[in-house]
Amino acid sequence: QVQFEESGGGLVQPGGSLRLSCTASGIDVDSYNMGWYRQADGKQREFIAVITDDGRAVYHVDALKGRFTISRGNAKNTVYLQMSSLEPEDTAVYYCYCVTPTLYWGQGTQVTVSA
C-alpha cells in the first residue's frame, strides 16, 4: 500500500519554528520530485516548495522563501519542511506530494500558529 505520512505539525506561537516530515512507503520515490502544499480554511490549496529527486535543486514560492526550507533525507523517501518565523497566516493543513506518473498526496498535518 502506497502511503505518504506527514508528521511534525502542531500548535506553535507566532515567531516559532516547526519542522514537518513526510515519509513515503510502499513505493520507490528515489527518482521523483517531492514537495509541499498547504490549505487554510476556506482557501485554495497553495504551493509551497518542491525538491528534485537527487535533492540538488529546490524551488520555493517567493512569498515564503527565507522562512520555509525544503530538504530531502539521505534515504530520499523522506522530505522535510523547515518553517521559521511562523505567523498566524501560516495556519493551515500542510500536505506533501509526489508526482510519479500518479500524483500522490499525504493525509495532511495541521499547523496552527497562535498565541
CYANA upper distance limits for C-alpha pairs under 8 A (distance plus 0.5 A):
  1 GLN  CA     25 SER  CA      8.10
  1 GLN  CA     26 GLY  CA      5.76
  2 VAL  CA     24 ALA  CA      7.90
  2 VAL  CA     25 SER  CA      6.23
  2 VAL  CA     26 GLY  CA      4.86
  2 VAL  CA     27 ILE  CA      6.30
  3 GLN  CA     23 THR  CA      8.47
  3 GLN  CA     24 ALA  CA      6.18
  3 GLN  CA     25 SER  CA      5.75
  3 GLN  CA     26 GLY  CA      6.88
  3 GLN  CA     27 ILE  CA      8.40
  3 GLN  CA    106 GLY  CA      7.50
  4 PHE  CA     22 CYS  CA      6.76
  4 PHE  CA     23 THR  CA      6.03
  4 PHE  CA     24 ALA  CA      4.97
  4 PHE  CA     25 SER  CA      7.01
  4 PHE  CA     96 CYS  CA      7.85
  4 PHE  CA     97 TYR  CA      8.16
  4 PHE  CA    104 TYR  CA      8.04
  4 PHE  CA    105 TRP  CA      7.02
  4 PHE  CA    106 GLY  CA      5.02
  4 PHE  CA    107 GLN  CA      7.82
  5 GLU  CA     21 SER  CA      8.45
  5 GLU  CA     22 CYS  CA      5.75
  5 GLU  CA     23 THR  CA      5.84
  5 GLU  CA     24 ALA  CA      7.04
  5 GLU  CA    106 GLY  CA      5.97
  5 GLU  CA    107 GLN  CA      7.14
  5 GLU  CA    108 GLY  CA      8.23
  6 GLU  CA     20 LEU  CA      7.40
  6 GLU  CA     21 SER  CA      5.92
  6 GLU  CA     22 CYS  CA      4.68
  6 GLU  CA     23 THR  CA      7.11
  6 GLU  CA     95 TYR  CA      7.70
  6 GLU  CA     96 CYS  CA      7.47
  6 GLU  CA    106 GLY  CA      6.84
  6 GLU  CA    107 GLN  CA      7.55
  6 GLU  CA    108 GLY  CA      6.58
  6 GLU  CA    109 THR  CA      6.44
  7 SER  CA     20 LEU  CA      6.21
  7 SER  CA     21 SER  CA      5.74
  7 SER  CA     22 CYS  CA      6.92
  7 SER  CA    109 THR  CA      6.66
  8 GLY  CA     18 LEU  CA      7.47
  8 GLY  CA     19 ARG  CA      6.44
  8 GLY  CA     20 LEU  CA      5.02
  8 GLY  CA     21 SER  CA      6.66
  8 GLY  CA    109 THR  CA      7.85
  9 GLY  CA     18 LEU  CA      7.63
  9 GLY  CA     19 ARG  CA      8.15
  9 GLY  CA     20 LEU  CA      6.75
  9 GLY  CA    109 THR  CA      5.89
  9 GLY  CA    110 GLN  CA      5.82
  9 GLY  CA    111 VAL  CA      5.40
  9 GLY  CA    112 THR  CA      8.40
 10 GLY  CA    109 THR  CA      8.41
 10 GLY  CA    110 GLN  CA      6.59
 10 GLY  CA    111 VAL  CA      5.48
 10 GLY  CA    112 THR  CA      6.55
 11 LEU  CA    111 VAL  CA      6.64
 11 LEU  CA    112 THR  CA      5.23
 11 LEU  CA    113 VAL  CA      6.39
 11 LEU  CA    114 SER  CA      7.56
 12 VAL  CA     16 GLY  CA      6.55
 12 VAL  CA     17 SER  CA      7.78
 12 VAL  CA     18 LEU  CA      8.21
 12 VAL  CA     86 LEU  CA      8.49
 12 VAL  CA    111 VAL  CA      8.23
 12 VAL  CA    112 THR  CA      6.78
 12 VAL  CA    113 VAL  CA      5.48
 12 VAL  CA    114 SER  CA      6.78
 12 VAL  CA    115 ALA  CA      8.17
 13 GLN  CA     86 LEU  CA      8.13
 13 GLN  CA    113 VAL  CA      5.92
 13 GLN  CA    114 SER  CA      5.54
 13 GLN  CA    115 ALA  CA      5.48
 14 PRO  CA     85 SER  CA      7.46
 14 PRO  CA     86 LEU  CA      5.87
 14 PRO  CA     87 GLU  CA      5.56
 14 PRO  CA     88 PRO  CA      6.89
 14 PRO  CA    113 VAL  CA      6.25
 14 PRO  CA    114 SER  CA      6.48
 14 PRO  CA    115 ALA  CA      6.89
 15 GLY  CA     84 SER  CA      7.47
 15 GLY  CA     85 SER  CA      4.63
 15 GLY  CA     86 LEU  CA      5.35
 15 GLY  CA     87 GLU  CA      6.87
 16 GLY  CA     84 SER  CA      6.52
 16 GLY  CA     85 SER  CA      5.95
 16 GLY  CA     86 LEU  CA      5.96
 17 SER  CA     82 GLN  CA      8.03
 17 SER  CA     83 MET  CA      5.91
 17 SER  CA     84 SER  CA      4.73
 17 SER  CA     85 SER  CA      6.70
 17 SER  CA     86 LEU  CA      6.70
 18 LEU  CA     82 GLN  CA      6.65
 18 LEU  CA     83 MET  CA      5.76
 18 LEU  CA     84 SER  CA      7.11
 19 ARG  CA     80 TYR  CA      7.25
 19 ARG  CA     81 LEU  CA      6.06
 19 ARG  CA     82 GLN  CA      4.88
 19 ARG  CA     83 MET  CA      6.46
 20 LEU  CA     80 TYR  CA      5.99
 20 LEU  CA     81 LEU  CA      5.49
 20 LEU  CA     82 GLN  CA      6.90
 20 LEU  CA     83 MET  CA      8.44
 21 SER  CA     78 THR  CA      7.27
 21 SER  CA     79 VAL  CA      6.34
 21 SER  CA     80 TYR  CA      5.05
 21 SER  CA     81 LEU  CA      7.02
 22 CYS  CA     78 THR  CA      5.91
 22 CYS  CA     79 VAL  CA      5.77
 22 CYS  CA     80 TYR  CA      6.86
 22 CYS  CA     96 CYS  CA      6.83
 22 CYS  CA    106 GLY  CA      8.18
 23 THR  CA     77 ASN  CA      6.22
 23 THR  CA     78 THR  CA      4.85
 23 THR  CA     79 VAL  CA      7.16
 24 ALA  CA     28 ASP  CA      8.45
 24 ALA  CA     29 VAL  CA      7.83
 24 ALA  CA     77 ASN  CA      5.79
 24 ALA  CA     78 THR  CA      6.84
 25 SER  CA     77 ASN  CA      8.06
 28 ASP  CA     77 ASN  CA      7.89
 29 VAL  CA     33 ASN  CA      8.30
 29 VAL  CA     53 ASP  CA      8.15
 29 VAL  CA     76 LYS  CA      7.64
 29 VAL  CA     77 ASN  CA      6.40
 29 VAL  CA     98 CYS  CA      8.26
 29 VAL  CA    100 THR  CA      8.30
 30 ASP  CA     53 ASP  CA      6.32
 30 ASP  CA     54 ASP  CA      8.06
 30 ASP  CA     76 LYS  CA      6.15
 30 ASP  CA     77 ASN  CA      7.06
 31 SER  CA     53 ASP  CA      5.61
 31 SER  CA     54 ASP  CA      8.08
 32 TYR  CA     52 THR  CA      7.23
 32 TYR  CA     53 ASP  CA      5.25
 32 TYR  CA     98 CYS  CA      7.38
 32 TYR  CA     99 VAL  CA      7.02
 32 TYR  CA    100 THR  CA      6.65
 33 ASN  CA     50 VAL  CA      7.30
 33 ASN  CA     51 ILE  CA      6.08
 33 ASN  CA     52 THR  CA      4.86
 33 ASN  CA     53 ASP  CA      5.21
 33 ASN  CA     98 CYS  CA      6.63
 33 ASN  CA     99 VAL  CA      7.03
 34 MET  CA     50 VAL  CA      6.17
 34 MET  CA     51 ILE  CA      6.06
 34 MET  CA     52 THR  CA      7.18
 34 MET  CA     53 ASP  CA      7.75
 34 MET  CA     79 VAL  CA      7.45
 34 MET  CA     96 CYS  CA      7.71
 34 MET  CA     97 TYR  CA      6.21
 34 MET  CA     98 CYS  CA      5.05
 34 MET  CA     99 VAL  CA      7.47
 35 GLY  CA     48 ILE  CA      8.03
 35 GLY  CA     49 ALA  CA      5.95
 35 GLY  CA     50 VAL  CA      4.46
 35 GLY  CA     51 ILE  CA      6.50
 35 GLY  CA     70 ILE  CA      8.18
 35 GLY  CA     79 VAL  CA      7.91
 35 GLY  CA     96 CYS  CA      6.05
 35 GLY  CA     97 TYR  CA      5.87
 35 GLY  CA     98 CYS  CA      7.04
 36 TRP  CA     47 PHE  CA      7.02
 36 TRP  CA     48 ILE  CA      5.95
 36 TRP  CA     49 ALA  CA      5.97
 36 TRP  CA     50 VAL  CA      6.98
 36 TRP  CA     81 LEU  CA      8.16
 36 TRP  CA     94 TYR  CA      7.47
 36 TRP  CA     95 TYR  CA      6.10
 36 TRP  CA     96 CYS  CA      4.88
 36 TRP  CA     97 TYR  CA      6.57
 37 TYR  CA     45 ARG  CA      6.96
 37 TYR  CA     46 GLU  CA      5.85
 37 TYR  CA     47 PHE  CA      4.91
 37 TYR  CA     48 ILE  CA      5.61
 37 TYR  CA     49 ALA  CA      7.73
 37 TYR  CA     94 TYR  CA      6.39
 37 TYR  CA     95 TYR  CA      5.70
 37 TYR  CA     96 CYS  CA      6.79
 37 TYR  CA     97 TYR  CA      8.14
 38 ARG  CA     45 ARG  CA      6.04
 38 ARG  CA     46 GLU  CA      5.72
 38 ARG  CA     47 PHE  CA      7.10
 38 ARG  CA     48 ILE  CA      7.53
 38 ARG  CA     92 ALA  CA      6.49
 38 ARG  CA     93 VAL  CA      5.98
 38 ARG  CA     94 TYR  CA      4.74
 38 ARG  CA     95 TYR  CA      6.26
 39 GLN  CA     43 LYS  CA      6.79
 39 GLN  CA     44 GLN  CA      6.54
 39 GLN  CA     45 ARG  CA      4.85
 39 GLN  CA     46 GLU  CA      6.50
 39 GLN  CA     92 ALA  CA      5.71
 39 GLN  CA     93 VAL  CA      5.78
 39 GLN  CA     94 TYR  CA      7.02
 40 ALA  CA     44 GLN  CA      7.83
 40 ALA  CA     45 ARG  CA      7.89
 40 ALA  CA     91 THR  CA      6.90
 40 ALA  CA     92 ALA  CA      4.63
 40 ALA  CA     93 VAL  CA      6.78
 41 ASP  CA     92 ALA  CA      7.38
 47 PHE  CA     61 VAL  CA      7.60
 48 ILE  CA     60 HIS  CA      6.44
 48 ILE  CA     61 VAL  CA      5.99
 48 ILE  CA     64 LEU  CA      7.70
 49 ALA  CA     58 VAL  CA      7.72
 49 ALA  CA     59 TYR  CA      5.95
 49 ALA  CA     60 HIS  CA      4.78
 49 ALA  CA     61 VAL  CA      6.61
 49 ALA  CA     69 THR  CA      8.38
 49 ALA  CA     70 ILE  CA      7.02
 50 VAL  CA     58 VAL  CA      6.19
 50 VAL  CA     59 TYR  CA      5.92
 50 VAL  CA     60 HIS  CA      7.22
 50 VAL  CA     70 ILE  CA      7.58
 51 ILE  CA     55 GLY  CA      6.32
 51 ILE  CA     56 ARG  CA      8.05
 51 ILE  CA     57 ALA  CA      6.35
 51 ILE  CA     58 VAL  CA      4.88
 51 ILE  CA     59 TYR  CA      7.09
 51 ILE  CA     70 ILE  CA      7.31
 51 ILE  CA     71 SER  CA      7.37
 51 ILE  CA     72 ARG  CA      7.93
 52 THR  CA     56 ARG  CA      6.92
 52 THR  CA     57 ALA  CA      5.97
 52 THR  CA     58 VAL  CA      6.89
 53 ASP  CA     76 LYS  CA      7.91
 54 ASP  CA     76 LYS  CA      8.20
 55 GLY  CA     71 SER  CA      7.36
 55 GLY  CA     72 ARG  CA      6.38
 58 VAL  CA     70 ILE  CA      7.73
 60 HIS  CA     64 LEU  CA      7.36
 60 HIS  CA     65 LYS  CA      6.15
 60 HIS  CA     68 PHE  CA      8.24
 60 HIS  CA     69 THR  CA      7.98
 60 HIS  CA     70 ILE  CA      8.29
 61 VAL  CA     65 LYS  CA      6.61
 64 LEU  CA     68 PHE  CA      6.26
 65 LYS  CA     69 THR  CA      7.81
 67 ARG  CA     83 MET  CA      6.33
 67 ARG  CA     84 SER  CA      5.67
 67 ARG  CA     85 SER  CA      6.83
 67 ARG  CA     86 LEU  CA      8.29
 68 PHE  CA     81 LEU  CA      7.13
 68 PHE  CA     82 GLN  CA      6.08
 68 PHE  CA     83 MET  CA      5.04
 68 PHE  CA     84 SER  CA      6.93
 69 THR  CA     81 LEU  CA      6.10
 69 THR  CA     82 GLN  CA      5.58
 69 THR  CA     83 MET  CA      7.09
 70 ILE  CA     79 VAL  CA      7.68
 70 ILE  CA     80 TYR  CA      6.09
 70 ILE  CA     81 LEU  CA      5.12
 70 ILE  CA     82 GLN  CA      6.88
 71 SER  CA     79 VAL  CA      6.32
 71 SER  CA     80 TYR  CA      5.69
 71 SER  CA     81 LEU  CA      7.08
 72 ARG  CA     76 LYS  CA      6.40
 72 ARG  CA     77 ASN  CA      8.28
 72 ARG  CA     78 THR  CA      6.40
 72 ARG  CA     79 VAL  CA      4.91
 72 ARG  CA     80 TYR  CA      6.48
 73 GLY  CA     77 ASN  CA      7.44
 73 GLY  CA     78 THR  CA      5.74
 73 GLY  CA     79 VAL  CA      6.56
 73 GLY  CA     80 TYR  CA      7.97
 86 LEU  CA     90 ASP  CA      6.91
 86 LEU  CA    113 VAL  CA      7.22
 87 GLU  CA     91 THR  CA      8.07
 87 GLU  CA    113 VAL  CA      6.57
 87 GLU  CA    114 SER  CA      8.44
 88 PRO  CA    112 THR  CA      7.80
 88 PRO  CA    113 VAL  CA      5.18
 88 PRO  CA    114 SER  CA      6.33
 89 GLU  CA    113 VAL  CA      8.09
 90 ASP  CA    111 VAL  CA      8.05
 90 ASP  CA    112 THR  CA      7.94
 90 ASP  CA    113 VAL  CA      7.15
 91 THR  CA    110 GLN  CA      8.25
 91 THR  CA    111 VAL  CA      5.88
 91 THR  CA    112 THR  CA      5.05
 91 THR  CA    113 VAL  CA      5.92
 92 ALA  CA    110 GLN  CA      6.55
 92 ALA  CA    111 VAL  CA      6.03
 92 ALA  CA    112 THR  CA      7.13
 93 VAL  CA    108 GLY  CA      6.26
 93 VAL  CA    109 THR  CA      5.86
 93 VAL  CA    110 GLN  CA      4.85
 93 VAL  CA    111 VAL  CA      6.51
 94 TYR  CA    108 GLY  CA      5.72
 94 TYR  CA    109 THR  CA      5.75
 94 TYR  CA    110 GLN  CA      6.74
 94 TYR  CA    111 VAL  CA      7.54
 95 TYR  CA    105 TRP  CA      7.15
 95 TYR  CA    106 GLY  CA      6.14
 95 TYR  CA    107 GLN  CA      7.19
 95 TYR  CA    108 GLY  CA      4.96
 95 TYR  CA    109 THR  CA      7.16
 96 CYS  CA    105 TRP  CA      6.38
 96 CYS  CA    106 GLY  CA      5.90
 96 CYS  CA    108 GLY  CA      7.70
 97 TYR  CA    103 LEU  CA      7.59
 97 TYR  CA    104 TYR  CA      5.95
 97 TYR  CA    105 TRP  CA      4.99
 97 TYR  CA    106 GLY  CA      6.79
 98 CYS  CA    103 LEU  CA      6.40
 98 CYS  CA    104 TYR  CA      5.75
 98 CYS  CA    105 TRP  CA      7.24
 99 VAL  CA    103 LEU  CA      5.01
 99 VAL  CA    104 TYR  CA      6.83
100 THR  CA    104 TYR  CA      8.33
